Amino acid sequence: MSVIIPVYNAAEFLHRCIDSVLAQTMPDFELIAINDGSTDTSLEILEQYAASDPRVRVTDQENAGQGSARNRALGLATGRYVLFVDADDFIERVTLQVTTERAEEDQSDLVHFDWKLYSPGTGHPGGMHYYNADPFWHKRVLLGAGCDELLRVQNFYSVTNLYRRGFLATHGIVFEEGRIYEDNPFVLQAVNRAEIASLVHSPLYTINPHPESTTRSNTDTDKHVRDHLHAVARTFELLNRRNPRAAAYLAAYHVKKIGPYYERRIPRRYRRAYIREFVEILHAAQIEIPPATSTNAPMRLAMRLRLFEERRYTAFQAMISGKNAIMPRVKRGKAWLRRQKHRRSKAGAWSAQLERVLAGPVKSDAITFLGLDFKYTGNSRYLFEQLLADERFAGLDLKFVTTDTRVPEHYRLPPSNAGTNAHLARSRVVIAESWIPPHVRKHRDSTWVQLWHGTPIKRMLFDSHEPRIIWNRRHHKTSKYRDIQQWDYFVVDSEIAAQKFQTAFLLDPAKIVRTGYPRVAYLRDHANDRPLQQRIRSELGIAPKQKIVLYAPTWRDYNYGRSLEEGDFSYVLDLQELTSELGDEYAVVFHDHGYLSSELGTNRGTAIDASDMETQELLLIADVLVTDYSSVAFDAQAIGLPVVWHIADAEMFEESRGVYKDVASAGRVGATGSSEMLWDLVQAATGEPRCARELTEVIAHQSLELIILGSIANSRIDAVFDAGT
């Protein structure tokens, strides 16, 4: 693996950039830095890194431009894969791991991944602005001519692809030298020559825009005119029209870009000639838009008016300058209308109240819980009950947002209520168990603790391409990333969970706390509580000597956005057949998932539907758990409960979400997709002596209660741990 960094007068950003590379979770790589004639202290910084880390190699050359520096590094590279990083940018610590794993798995020519902007002080959580919603992210891999769909990206960035070095060499793909916009021909060739392109819908690269970058400087000369027009012409010269839509995609990209370039980078005295030459290039390219080809509005208008075909220079310039003049006003007008409508609405009144709350001080003794879908269950419930019973929290303002009457009225807050939103906004600590609703605002002095709802077996967020969800909600991942950036602590119960969540949520390792899950602690504390277990059995009407089979499947991505009538529930176990086969010696208990219709998906027969009961209580009385991809398997094995996995849709599930194979394979009693084998496995499992086993290395190195107390006291977490020990 070779990481290439061209460096020119980047001393201000260089430490952050190189540190982000050296901190990678995949340590086996070489970092090749080319100092391109820097006049600041960049070379000295690079030499310090080279002296302290053998992975860093530094080459010094006279200033020749970024393209030349990258090409020189390519000639020196020895890695199977190549990643380019600009010296003012930085990457996530899992970038090399995630991209090389996908490249090896798919044997791809390139791996395309997403990016975000570093925008501190702009109001974006964590200073990160992630907004991309490219139209191909619902796919996992592109093949052959389908790779040309990558021409529909927001920007032709060479830094958002991992390249197989042999692929670049075979096709002679190098950078244009002595010019800016050198990314355009390079990316065009890489995409247009690739046979296999993997897609990783994760913002692994961070762009740091600043006024001294090559694309933002020299705006008073003709540099941008010459180099941009050269890049546009060169891309059409190099284009292989293996895909009938490729030329239309490429033209639409350039038409989209010429608007902001015309306004911000081209001096007025050159604009007419700039437009004229651009139209000539697209006229020569003989662009056609095949039926059912998606482009953008400016491109469609230009084609409808035959601006390129008839060389209508003045009309095209009028279209571009008019769009630049009108669209900002239109956007401001629409935004003003939205604000006026919002102010007059109930939501607007709530927002105004929240702004006043957020401007004031935080309520220093307030701890507020948000359960999964506002339910009183799982980690949030058991931690809440722990805090109520802990004298250290006596006198603090504990609240739980739910309608569940098991929470005493004094502690209960109704969901989606103006008063509740205000209370959450001024709470010193907010403890959640899943995604926090967008209308919940974070106070500048608040601490958010994310408990989550289990160790992942199925792939999560950035580790899955989630095709059905992304097809329905293109901004799904960008909105979730904004939520993640507001979390101060993230609770895990195993080292393998910590590893998976670092790639799935791009978590800073410093935010991960290893306390174990409150719901698992509850199981261990009550594993031998016979009176409780007898009460639960009695509530369900289960005879004293009957063995209990608990069936708890999880939901399926491929049913997302579909009605019950449209959904595919064929993966659900036939409980009538199971109860009949096992006989009266067994009681089969079914626990539904929120996204699964037991009435539609299951013929329950004589099985007991306990979907409204707490999963942990059912685990306490079960003799065996039958599940598929649910994290409840981790909880079961923590108390020695055998787990049988019934998987009838492995291929469909892998396509729609996927599983962490190393996690899923740990500690299984057995896995089956057939009914006959299932009966045998269940009977064998219930005959085993009960023995606690860990599905993973469960850990509890830190105290969740001390973290919360430390946040209330506004103390550093290190000091809290020291005090606790």
N, C-alpha and C positions, 0 to 999 in steps of 0.2 A: 504494500500500500504506500503510495507516494502522495504527500500533500505539498502543493506548490503555492508559494506566496511571493508574488512580485512586490517589491518594496521601493517606494519613492517618497522621501520626506514624510514618513509616517510615524515618526517618533512618538507623537501624542497618543497614538492608538495601538502601537505595536505590541506592548506588553499584554494588553487584553486579548489581542488576536492570537498571539503565539501561546499564551497560557491556555486559551480555550482548546487549542490543538493538543498541547502536551497533557491536558487533563482527560483525554479520551479514555473511555472504558475499554477500548481495544488498543492495547499499548504497542502492538507490533506494526510500526510504520516508520517511514522516513519523512522528514520535513525539509524540503528544499526551498531555501529563501534566496532570491536573486535581488541584490541591492542594485537598483537601476540608477546609479549616479546620484544618490541622495546627498544633499548639502547640509542636512541637519545631523542629529546623532543616531540616525537609524542604523548605520553600519556598526557602530560601537555596541548598540543594543543586541544586534544579531550575533555579533562575535561573542558576547557574554553568554548568550544562550548556547551557542555551539561549544563553548568551553565547558559548560556544565551538563550538557545532555548530548550523548553520542548520536541521538536520532536526528539532531539538527545539523544540516549542511548549508554553508553560506558561500555564495559566489558573488563577487563584485564585478560590475561592468560599468562602462560609460553609459550615460543616459541615452536610451534608444527606444523607450516606450514600453508600455505594458505587454503588447503583443510579442515583442522581441524577448522580454524577460521570461514570459511563460514558455515560449518556444525553446529557449536555452535550457530551462528547467526540465522540459519534456525530454530533451536529449540526454539529460543526466539521470532521469528517473529509472528506477529498477523495479518498482512495485508492479503487481498485476493490475492494480487499479490506480486511477489518478483522480484527485480532487483539487480544484482550484479554490483558493481563499484569498480575497483581497485584504490588504494589510489594515484597512480601517474597519473591517467587518469581523465577525466572530461566529463560532458554531456551537451547537449544543454538544455536551460531553458524550452523547451517545451517537453522534452523527456517523462516525466511521463504522461503529458496530452495526447499526441498523442498515446502512446502505450496502456494506459489503456482504452481510448475511443475505440480503435480498438478491444481490448480484450473483452470489454463489448458488442460491436456491433456484433462481430462474435461468442461470447461465446467460445473463443479459449483456447487451453491448453497453447500455447505459442505464442508470437508475436516476429517475427524475424525482426530486423532492421539493417541498414547499419552503417558503421564506416569509419573513416578517420584517418590519421596520423598527429600528431602535429609535423611539420618539419620547425621550424623557421630558417631563413638564408639559405634556399635551393632554393630560387627563386619562390616558390609556393605562389600565392596570399593569403595574410592573414596568411601565415605560415602553411596552411592546405593542405595536399596532399590527395586528394580523387580520387581514381582510380579504384575502384571495378566495375566489370561488370559481376556479377554472372549470370548464364544462366536462372535463374528462375524469374527474377525481372519483367517480363512482366505479371506475374500472381499476383492475389490479395490475394488468400487464397489457401492453400493446404489441402486436405482431406484424411484421412485414410492412406493407403500405399503411397499415393502421398506426404505425409510429408517427406518421405525419400529423396526427391529431395534436401532437405537442407544439405544432406551429400556432395553435390557438392560445398559447400562454399569454399572461399579462405582459411579460417582458422576456426578451431573449438574453437571459443571464447564463453565462457559461458556468457560474459558480453554484448553480442549483442542480447540477448533474454530477453523478459519479460515473467516470468513463473507464471502460476496459482499455488499458493502454495498447494492447495488441490490435483492438478494433480501430483506434485512432491511426496507428501505424499502417495498417493494411489499406486504409482508405486515404492515407496521406493528409489527414486533417490537422492543420496547424492554424495559427493565428495570423491575420494580416499584420504586418509590421509598419511602424511609423504612422499609424493612424489611430484615431479613436473610433468607437463603434465597431471595434474588432470582434466583439462578441457575435454580431449579426451573422457574418458568413460562417463562423465556427459552429455556432449552434445549429444553423440551417443544415450544414453538412452532417453533423452528428445525428440529428433527428432524422434527416432524409436518407441517410445510409444505414441506419440501425435496422436490424431484423427483429430484435427483442428489446423492448424498453419497459423496465419495471417502474411502477408508480408507488411512491411512498407519500401518502397524504399527511405529512407532518412537517411543521415549520422548523426544520433542522438548521437553517441558515439565517443569520441576522444581518441585515444590511444597515449600515450606519451612514445615512446621507449627511454630507457636510459640504459647505460652499467651495472648498478647494479641490473637490474631486474633478476628474478630467471632463466629465459630462456637464459640469456646472461652471467651469472656468472658460476663458477665451471666448466669451459671448459677445465681445466687441470686434471680433475679426471674422474672416470667412472660413475659419477652421471647421466649424460645425457644418457649414454648407458643403464644403468639399468632401469631408469624410463621411457625412451621413449619406449623401447622394452616391458616393462610391460604394458604401455598404449595401444600399438598396439595390443598386445595379448588380453588384457582385452576387447577392443572394439569388437573383433571378437567373444569372448565368450558371450558377452551380446547381440549381434546382433540378432534381430528377422527378419528372412528372409521373412517377409510378402510381400515385394516387390522383385520380381526376380532380379531387378537391384541393390538392396541395397548393396550387397557384392561387386559388381564391383565398385560402387561409393566409398565405404569405402576403398577398396584396392587402387584405383586410387589416393585418397587423401593421403594415407600413402606413396605411391611411389613418389608422387610429393614432399612431405615434406622431405623424407630421403636424397635427394640430398643436399640441403642447410645445413641440420643438420650434415651430414657426413663431410662436408667441414669446418663448422664454430664451431661446438660444440663437436665433437668427437676427442679426441687425437689420433694421428696416431697409437699408440701402441694398441688401442682397435678397430680399424676400421675393421680389417678382421673378428674378432669375432662378431662385431656388424652386419655386412652384413650377416654373416652365420646364425645368430639367426633370423634376419628379414626374410630371405628366408624361413627358417623352419616354421615361423608363417604363412606366406602366402601359403606355401605348405599345411599345415594342414587345412587352411581355404577353400581349394578346390574352388578357384575362377574360375568362368566362366563369360564371357561377353555375355549376350543375344544379339540377333540381334537388330540393331538400337539403341544401348546403347552408349551414348556419354561419353568417358573418356578422357584421355590426351595421348600425344605421347609416353612418357616413359612407361606408362602402356600398351599401345597397342603393343609396341616393345617387352616388357618383355613377354607378352602372346604369341606373334607370335613366339618368340624364345624358348618358353616353359621353361623359366628360373625358375619359381616356381614349375611347375609340375615335372621337372626333377632335381630339387635342384642344379641348375648350379650356385653355389656361386661365383666362380671366374668370370664367364661371367657377372653376375649381378653387381659385384663390378667394373668390367671394364666399364660397361655401365654407372654406376653412376659417377665414377671418370672421365671417358672420357667426359661425358656431362658437368661436373663441369669445366673441363679444356678447352673444346672446345667452349661451348656456349657463355661464355663472349667474346671470341675472335670473334666469328661469329657476335655477337651483335655489337661489336665495329666496325667490318668491314662493316656491313650494315649501321651503323650510319655514318661512314666515307664516304661511297658511296653516302648516302642521302645528306650529307653536300656538297660534291663535285658537285652533280647534282644541288642542290639548289643554290650554288654560281654562276653556269653558267646560271641560269635561270633569267627571268625578276623579279620573286618574290625574288630571292636571291639578286639582285641588290637593290631592294626596302628594303630588310631586312638590308643590309649593311648601306644604307642611314638612316634607322630608328635608328640603333644602334648609329650612329654618333649624330643624333638629341637627342636621349635619354641621351647621355653622356654630352650634353651641358646644358645650363640653359633653364628653362621654359620661354615661351613668356608671360610675366606677365599681358598683357592686352588682351589676346586672349580668347574669349568665343565662343565655337564651338558647334553647334546643330547637333544631329543625330536623324532624325525622324524615325518612324516605317517603316521599309523597304525603307528608304531614301525618304519617301513621305513628302510633305509639308502639313501636316494636324494635327489635334488633339492638344494635349497639347503642343507639341514642336512648332507648328506653332503659337499658340496664345501667348505663352510666348515670343517667338522671336519678335512678333509684339509689345508686351508690352514693351520689352526692347528697341526696336527701338524708341518708342515714349517717353521713360523715359529719361529726361535730365541727370539723374545720370550716364547713360551709354554712354553719348555722348563722342566721342573720343576713346572709346574702340574698339577693333578689333572683331566685331561680324561677324560670318560666319554661314551658314547653308549648310550642305552636301545634295545636291539634284540636280536633273536635271530640277525641276519645274521652269519654267520661270516666275512664279509669284514672285519668289525671285529675286530682282534686281541683275544684273550680278556682281556688286561690292561685294555683300554679299554671292554669290553662289560659292560652291565648288563642283566639279564633284565627284561622288562616285567611289570607287575602283581605285584611281589614286595615283601615288607615291607622288605627291606634296600634295594631300589631306591627305594621311596617315602621312606625315611628319608634316603637320600643326596640325593634331589631337594629334600627339605625343608630341608637344611642347606647346599645349594649356593649359593655367592655369586652365580653367574650360571646361569640356565636359559635355553637357546636352543631355541625351538620352531619348528615349521613349519606348525602348524595349531592347532586347538582343543586346549587343554590339558585332560586328563581331570580330572573333579571331585575325584578322590581325591588328586591332586597338590596339596599344600599349600604356600603361599608363606611363607617366613620374612620377618620384619619387615625384615631387612637384605639381602634377596636382590634381585637385578635380573633381570627377565624380558624377554628380547628375542624378539620375534615376527618371524620371517623371512617367514612366509606362503609360499604355493606358487604364486605367479604373479600377474601383473597381470590384473585382472578384465575379461573380455568379457561374461560373464553377470552379471546383477545379483546382489549379495550381501546377505544378511541384511536389514537395515532398508530397503534399496532395493528389495526384492522382497517380495511378500505371501506367497510360498511356500505356496500353499494345501494341497498334498498333505502337506507336512511339518507344518504347523500343525494340520491335521485329525487327524494321528496323534499329535502331541506339542504340546499347547497351551502348555506352558511352554518350548518350544524357544528362543524369543528371549530370554526372561528369563534362562535359564541361560547362554546365550552372552554376554549383556551382563555378567554377573558375571565371566566369564573375561576379557573385554576390559578391565574396570576394573583388572585386576591387571597388565596389560602396561605396562612402563616405556618400551619403544622398539618402534616398528613400522617395518620396513624396506620401502622402495619402490624401484623402479628408473625411475620416470618421474613427471613432474609430473601427468600425467593420472591416474595411479594414486593419487597423493596426494589429488587432488580426489575421486575416487570413494570411497576408503576413509574419507574424512572424513564422508561422508553414510552410507555402508554400515555403519560401525562406530562412528559418532559419536566419532571420535578427536580428542583434543586435538592441534592442529597441532604443539605443542612436542614431542610424542612421536614424530613422524614423522621418520625419518632417511633421507637420500637417499644411500645407498651403492651402489645397484645390486645385482643378484642374483648370488650366488656361482655359480649354475648357468649364468648367461649369461657370466660371466667365464671359466668353464671352456670354454665353446664358443669364445669369442674366442681363448683361449690355444691351443686345439688345432685351430683352423680349417684350418691348413696342416700338420697332423701326419700326413703320409702313411703312415708305418709303423703308427700307431694305426688309421687308417682302413682300411688293408689288412687288419689283423688282424680288425677287426670284420666286414668283408665276407667274409673267409675263414670265420669262425665261423658265418656265416649261409649259407654256400655260394653266394654270389652271384658270377657270372662277372665278370672284370675290366671288360668293356666294357658290361655291362648298366647301364641307367639305373634308379635306385631311386625308387620312389614310396612314401613313408611315409604310411600312413593311421592317424591317431590321433584317434578321436572321444572325446567326453567323455560323462558320465553324464546321465541325465534325471530331473528331479524327479518327473515323473508316474509313475515306476516305484518311488518311495520306499515302502518298507513292503510291496511286493508280491513274491511268490515269482517264480522264474524262469518258471514256467508261466503266471503271471498277467501278467507284464511285457509291455510293448509295445516291441519292438525293430525295428519297421518302418522306423525312420529310418536304420538301419545300411546302409552301402553293400554292394551285392552284389559281393563280391570275386572270385567266380568269373567273373562277367560282365566285371568290370574287367580281370582278367588275360587273359581270352580276347580282349577287344577290343584291348588294347595289344600283345599278342604277346610273342615271346621277347626283343625288344629291351629290355623292361622287367622288373624284379623288383618285385613288390608286397609290401611289408612291413607287417604289421598289428601295432599296439601297442594292447592292450586297456586299458580303464579299470577301476578296482576295482569300480565299480558296473555294469559291462557284461559280460554273458556272451557271450564270443566263440563258444562252442559253440552257444548257442541263437540268438544274434542274427545270426550271420554264416555264410554258406556260403563258406568260405575258398578252395576250389578249390586252385589251385597257389600261392596267396599264402603267404608265410612268416610264421608266428606268432612274433613276437619280444616277446611281452608280458612275459616275465621279464627282458628286458634293459633297461638304462638308456636313458631317452628321449633324453638328451643324446648318447649314443653313436650312436643311430640318426639323429639330426639331422646329425651330422658326416658321415655317408656318403650322406644322401639328396640327390636332385636336385630333388625337389619334395615339399612337405608337403600332404596333403589332411586337413582337419580340419573341425570345425563351430564349436563355441563354446569351444574350449580355449585357455587362455593360452599353450600351447606355440607358438602363432602368433607371439607376441612374441619368443620365443627364436629361432625360425627366421629371422625377418627381421633379427635382430641380426647374423647371419652371411651375410646375402644370400640365404637360401634362399627361393625363391618359395613362396607359400602359395595354395592353391586351397580355397575353402570349399564343402563339399557340405552343403547344408541341405535336408532333406526334410520337416521338421516345424516350420517357422517359426511357424505359428499356434499349435500346441500348446505349443511352447517358450515363446513370449511369454506365453501364459496361465499356464503353470506356474512360470516364473521371470522371463523377460524378459532383454533384453540392453541394454548401454549402447550405443546406436546410434552415438554419436560415436566410441567406441573401436572398435566392430566394423567400421566402415566405413573406418578408417584403414589404408592400405597394402595393400588386398586386390588380388591378381592377378585374382580373379574369384570369383563366388559362383553356385552353381547348385543346383537341386533335381532336374535331369534327368540321366540317364546320358549321353545323347548329347552334351550340352554339356560334361559333365565330361571325357569323353575328349579333346575339342578343347582344353579349358583345360589339362589335364595335359600334353599334347603341346606346346602353345605355351609353357608355363612351363619345361619342361625344355630348350627350345631357346634360352631367354634366357641371355645371359652372366651369370655369378654376380656380383652386386654388392651389397655390404652396404647395407641400408636400415634406417632406424629406424621402427618402427611408431608410436612416440611419441618424444618427446624424452628419450632415456635420459640419466640423470644419475648422477654419482658424486661429489658435492660433499663427502662425508664418508667417513671410514674406519671400516668395521665393526670391524676389528681394534682400532682405538684406542678405540672405544666399549666394547668388552669389557674391554680393559686398564684403561680408566678406571673401569669398574664394579668390577673386582677391587681397584683401588687406592682405591675409595670416593671418587673424585674427581668434581667437577662436570664435566659433559660439555663445557662451554665451555673449561675449563682443559685438557682432553684435546686438543681441537682445536687450541688455541694451541700446545701442546707438539708436536703433530704437524706443524705448519707451521713 
